[in-house]
Amino acid sequence: MDAWNLDDVDTERSGAGELYREFLRVESMSAGLYVLEAGAADPQSPHAQDEIYYVLSGRARFTSGGADREVAPGDMLFVPAKEDHRFHSIEERLSLLVVFAPAEG
């Protein structure tokens, strides 16, 4: 069994100056923590894998596939592979658990 503490993952992410810190990678999936500060721009581009976001904390808006919605803690979002998507209008530090399937390339 593998186990992680998200506070520890966040400390590693922040210490490395990264927005995203992967903590799991197997052939079928990968997972990480993605953090955007209030007012930040989301620099990501479409991925070759399906993706799920789980909002741990913060408030923002999310655009994907031509739809736009508010996101808050407890929300889960699915983005199919290659779909343009972005968090924006980030009001509070946004922490997201991200799962890619298969593993992000």
BELDA-V281540 format. One record per residue. N is the residue number from 1. BURIAL is b if it has 9 or more other ideal C-beta (glycine too) atoms within 8 Angstrom, else e. Layout:
n=[N	N]
burial=[BURIAL	BURIAL]
This chain:
n=[1	2	3	4	5	6	7	8	9	10	11	12	13	14	15	16	17	18	19	20	21	22	23	24	25	26	27	28	29	30	31	32	33	34	35	36	37	38	39	40	41	42	43	44	45	46	47	48	49	50	51	52	53	54	55	56	57	58	59	60	61	62	63	64	65	66	67	68	69	70	71	72	73	74	75	76	77	78	79	80	81	82	83	84	85	86	87	88	89	90	91	92	93	94	95	96	97	98	99	100	101	102	103	104	105]
burial=[e	e	e	e	e	b	e	e	b	b	e	b	b	b	e	e	e	e	e	b	b	b	e	b	e	e	e	e	b	b	b	b	b	b	b	b	e	b	e	e	e	b	e	e	e	e	b	e	b	b	b	b	b	b	b	b	e	b	b	b	b	b	e	b	e	e	e	e	e	e	b	e	e	e	e	e	b	e	b	e	b	e	b	e	b	b	b	b	e	b	e	b	b	b	b	b	b	b	b	b	b	e	b	e	e]
